[in-house]
Amino acid sequence: MKTKRLCVFPKDVQCITGKSERYGRQLLADIKVFLRKEPHQFVTVYEFASYCGLNAEDLFDYLD
């Protein structure tokens, strides 16, 4: 059975947006500030999708 990832990483943002990995790091940092997360906490697919206005199910299909 294949498991689905719940966390989004800068490389994922790079693949999704077509922008640089540095942009991905900055976007995830901005999301953490917006959600008042600690630096060690992860950004989930649902949080990323909500922030960017995307469908979470589409992201799960893309990240497989």
N, C-alpha and C positions, 0 to 999 in steps of 0.2 A: 504494500500500500504506500502510495506516495504522499508525503506530508507537505503541507503548505507552510511557507514562511509567514511570519506575522510582522517581522521588522523590515524596515526599508533602510537601505544603505546608499551611500553616495553613488556607487556604481549603478545601482538600480535607477536612481534619478537621472543619471547620465543616459542610460538606455531609453528611458521613458521620454525624456524631453529632447534628447539629441544635443544637449549642451555639455559643457565640460564637467569633469568630476569636481573641480573646485566650486562650480556653481551648485552642484549637488550637496557638497558639504555646507555651503552657505545657506542654501534653502532649508536643509534639515536643522541647522542652527537657528534660523529664523522661526521655524515651526516650534522648536523647543522653547524659545522665548515667548512666543504667542500662547503656548499651552502651559507656561510656567512649570516646565519640567527641569529636573536637575541635569547637569551635564552627563552624568553616567547613565541616564535613562534613555531608552530607545523610542523611536517614533514608529508607530504601527502603521500598517497599510490603511486602516480605517481613518486614522488621524491625517495621514498624508493625503488620502483621497478627499476628505472633507475640506482640508485647507486649500487644495488645488482645484476643487470643484470637479473631481473625477468620480467615476463609479468604482467602488471598491472591488466588485466582482470582476470587472474588466482588468483591474490590476492583478488580481489573483491569477487570472488566466495568463496574463502577460509574464508574471514572475515564475510560473511553473517551468 
